[in-house]
Amino acid sequence: MPMRSFDSMVDTHNLKEQLTAKYRVLEKRLEDEPSVREDGPHAHTNRGLLSATDPDAAVVKRGNSKFRYQVHRVVDESGVITATEVTPGDVNEAHLLMELTKQHEQTTGTTVRTAVADSKYGTKENYLALKDAEIEAHIPPVKEGLISV
């Protein structure tokens, strides 16, 4: 249904009350941010920033800063995508390795024997989790200064 001019009317008698209520909603969203976003490479950029229209997006600086998402995926040896996760753009993907591994196993009905990933996944927590799961890791270590672990 198209918006009518009447729909844009604002009662200015209680505007301060309306803005205060909206602010409280946005402030609560900031307080409820998931912990995986707190240590990502863009955590400092996003501290205190929230999109009023897309609160799940995160500000990421790649050229021009803007709200973004990122898609994490697992592929099998043939290149077929078997697991995916979409997160705000500032989520530290290292936290998703084991979750995506489990999703891959559920999708394919197979047991993961080897994990190959880039250095963003090369954290000591991931190496230990893979070892505990008896999965061989082919992942270079995290490069210092790129993400905090």
N, C-alpha and C positions, 0 to 999 in steps of 0.2 A: 504494500500500500504506500503510495507516495506521501511524503511529508507535506503537511499543510502549514501555512504561515502561522496558524493558531498554535501548532505544536511547538513552535520556537519561543512562545511567550514565557517570560520569567517574572515571577512575583517578587518585585524588589523590596517589598516590606519585610520579607524574611530571608533575603539573599544571604546575609551573614550566617544564618543558621543552616541554610542549604550547603554553603561552601564548607562550613565547619564539619558537617556530617560527611561530605565527600572526602575531605582531608583525612578524617579518622579512618575511613575505609582504605585509602591509599597507604596511610601510615601502618595499618595492621598488615597489609600485604608485604610491606618492607620488612616488618618484624618477623614474618612467617617464612622468609626466604629459606630454601633448603640448603643444608650445610655444604653440599658439593659445589655450590656456587661461591662459597666464601674463600676458597683457595685457588680458584682458577686464575689464568693469566690476566684476566680483565677485572678481577675483584675490586681493585681500587677504582677503576673507571665507573663501576656500577654502584658503588656505595652511595646510597641516597638518591639514586635515579630509578624512576619507574614510569613506564608508559601508562597513561590513563586509559588508553584504548586497547592495549595489548600487554597486560601486566606480566605475562610469561616470557616475553622477549627480553633480551639483555643488550645493553650498549656494548658494542665491540668496535675497536678501532682497527680497521683494515682499509687504509686509504682514508675515506671519510668515516667518521664515527656515526653509527646508526644502530637502531635496534635490529637484532639478528637472532636466528636460530641456527643450530647445526644438526646435521644428520649423521649418526654413527651407524655403521653397518658392518656386518660380518659376511664374508663371502667364502664359499667352499673352494676347493682346489680347481674347480671348473669356472670360477668367477660368478657363480649364481649367488645372489643375495639371500641369506638364510635367516638373518636377524637384523632388526633395525631399532633405533631409539632416536627420537627427536627431542632435543633439549634446547634451553636458551643458549645463546651463542657464547656465554661465558662459562659454561659448565666444563670442569676439568674432566676430559674423557677418560683419564686413567681410572677413575672410579667405576667406570661402566664395564670393564673387561670381563669380569666374572659373570655379571648379569647377562651380557650379550652371549657369552659362552654357553650359559644354561639355556638361553632362548634358542641358540643354534641347535643344541642337542634335542630340545623338544620339537623343533621344526623338522629336523632330519631323521630323528629316531636313532641317531648314532652317538657314539661317545667321542668327544674331542681328545685326540692324542697329541696334537701339536698346535701351538698358537704362534702365528706370525703377525707382528704389528710394528708400527713405527715407534720411535723413541718416546713419544708422549705417553705410551703405555709402560715404559720401562722403569717402573717404580719398584722399590723393595717389597711393598705390599703385594703388588701383582706377581712378582717372582715367587714370593712365599705362597701365595694362594694357588698359583699354577703348580708349584711343587707338591703342595698338599693334595691337589686334585690329580696328581700324577700326569700332568700335561707338560710336554716338553716345550720350553719357551725359546723362540727365535725373535728376541726383541732387544734392540740396542738400549743401553741405559739412557735415562732422561739426561738431556744436556742441561748443565747448570745454568740457572738464570732464566730458563724459559717458563717453567711452572714450578710452583712450590709443592713439595710433597711432605 
